[in-house]
Amino acid sequence: MALMVELSPAIERELTKAWGHAEIAKRVEEALILAAYHEGVISRGKVGELLEMSFFERENYLAERSVPYNYGPEEYEKDMHTLDRLMGPAE
């Protein structure tokens, strides 16, 4: 799917000087992927898949950008139930 993003002339001029059109497109795509991850639309694994990165490349990429794990109380509870099911309840 082709998507057109209209930038103001001033933004386009500055970003094109700094990065060029191809890099702008790449950065917009990355920003959308990170926004989707941040909002819980896609998983951390899907981030790597969409950016065509290995596990370690993805983790380094996200760490360099200070992107935290999406791991809240619901995920913790789910993991605890899974551990209890697999290993038995903690004593």
Secondary structure, DSSP 8 states (H G I E B T S, - for coil): --------HHHHHHHHHHT-HHHHHHHHHHHHHHHHHHTTSS-HHHHHHHTT--HHHHHHHHHHTT------HHHHHHHHHHHHHHH----
